[in-house]
Amino acid sequence: FPFSRFEIKDKSMVPAFRPNDRVLTYNWGTIKKGSVIVFKNKGKIYIKRVDKIVDGKIHVFGDNKKLSSKVEPVSFDKLIGRVFIKY
C-alpha cells in the first residue's frame, strides 16, 4: 500500500509530534534531510527526523534530545515511509 497510519507512542519527537498524535506516511518516493520518517528496527516502530543519508544508511535523531533514544543508522529496507500529515 502507498500509505500507512501510525499512532505516536513516545515523546522522542515532542513538540512536533506528541503521544497519541496520529500520522499518515507515504511509503513510496524519496526522503531527504529534515524529513520525518517511520521505520522498523529490532521489532519496534520508530518515528525520527532524517539528519543525513550516507552510504545507503539513513542517520536519524529525535527532536526531543532529552527523551529520544539513540538509534543506529537505518537501512532503506527498514524504512516504512515519510510522514506527510499529522491528524
Sequence and secondary structure as in RCSB ss.txt:
>XXXX:A:sequence
FPFSRFEIKDKSMVPAFRPNDRVLTYNWGTIKKGSVIVFKNKGKIYIKRVDKIVDGKIHVFGDNKKLSSKVEPVS
FDKLIGRVFIKY
>XXXX:A:secstr
  EEEEE  SSTTTTTS TT EEEEE SS   TT EEEEEETTEEEEEEEEEEETTEEEEE S TTT      EE
GGGEEEEEEEE 
